[in-house]
């Protein structure tokens, strides 16, 4: 489920995964535009709409889907932990390396803009590597030094 802050902490607004961001946006705007504009939810959904169609659930990916990936970038420590735990519990396919990196970013419009720029810089560093398996740890070190940030990193074989 996807949860957004509601009028108080005990009444979050909840949508099922795969609900299109545009549907969420229209519903929340019609329910209480002032509230959802003030708490930043509408701005966040406006950003999400141009990124992808709907939120996805990591656990719905098959091992075949995941075996096509080289790098997974998470933006929250809690999500990083969920992804790593999920990968550790799955039966490996080909024992291919998968680099899981967390760039912890607060989910606000301002921080998301900064985080997006940081993520792009990190992806550019990784994309330039001739050898991902050996190069990602050095790219992370370089990024952390340049940006004065600490990333969380795990190398798993799937």
N, C-alpha and C positions, 0 to 999 in steps of 0.2 A: 504494500500500500504506500501511496505517496501522501505525506502529511504536510499541511501548511498551517501556520498559526491562524487561529480564528479570533473571535472577540475576546476570549480569555484562554488561559492555559489548559482549561478542562474541556474546551470545545474546539479541537483542531478541525480543519476542513480536510477531509480524506477522499482520495480518489484511488481507484484500482490502477495497478501498473498497466501500461499500454493505452491509457486514456490519452488521446491527443492533447498536446499543450493548448491548442486553440480552443478545444472544448472546455478545458479547465478555466482558461482565461475568460471566455464568454460567461460561464456560469458564475465565477467569482465576481466579475464586473457587474453582472446583473443583480447579484445578491447584496453586495455592499461595496460599491466602488470606492467610497471614501476610506473605509477600513483597509481594504486590500491594496489601495494605492499608498496609504500612509505607512503600512508595515512592509512595503517593498515587494509584496508577492506579485502584483501585476507587472512591475518592472522586471522581476526575475523571469516571469513567464514570457514576457516580450523578448527577452534575450534567448530563452530556451526555444521559442518558436522558430527562430532563424538557425538554431543549431541542429535540431533533429525533430522528428514528428512527435515522439512520445517518450516518456521515461521507460527504460527497459529494466528487467530484473536479471542481474548477473547470473543467478543460479539457473535460469532458463537456457543458457548457452550449453550446447553439447560439447563433449570433449573434442569432437571433430571441428566445431566452430573455434574453440580455443586453440587448437593445434595450428591454426592459421595465423595466430598472433605471435609477435616477437616481444612487444612491450605493452603493458597495461599501466595507464596513468590514473591514479585515484586522487581525489581532491579533498579527502577527509580521512583522518586516522582510523575512524571506526569502519569506514568502507574498505580501507586497505586490509584491516584485520579480517573482515568478512571474506574478501576475495582470497587472501592467502589461506585461510582456513578451508574454504571451499575447494581450492586447488589441491591442498594436501589430502583431502578426503576422497578425491576422485582417483579412479584407476587410470594410470598413465597410458598414453597411446604410443608414442614413439620416443619418449624421453627427450623431447626437444626442449631447449632452454626457453623460459618465459621470464622476462624481467618485469617485476611489479614494483612500481615507484609511487610514493605518495608525496604530493606537494599540497600540504594542508592549507586550505583557503577557506575563509569564512564565506558563507553563502549569502553575501549581500551584493547589490549591484556594483558598488565601488570596489570591493575586494575581488569580485569576480573579474572585473576589467583588468585589474593589476595581475591577478592570477592567470588570466588568459594570456597576457603578455609574457609572464614568466614561463608558462607551459610551452608557449611557442619557442622561446629561447632554448628551453631544455630539449624540445623535440628537434630543433635544428642541430644542436650539439650531437644528439644521438644519431640523427640521420646522416651526419657526415662521417660516422665511424666506419672504417673498413671491416671491422670484426666486432659484431655486437657482443658476443659472449665475453670477450676479454675487455672490450672497450667501455661498456656501460659504467662499470664502477669508476673508471677514470673520468668519464664525462660527468658523472654525479659529483665527484670531488671538485672538478673544475667549476661546475655550476654553483656548488655550495660556497666555494671561495669567492667567486665573482659576485654572487648575489647576497652573500652573508646570510644564507638560509640553511636549514638542516632538513634534508629529505629522509624519508624512510624507504628502505630498499630491501627487496628479497629476490633471489634467483631461485626459481623452481624449475623442475623438469617434468614436463607433461607428455 
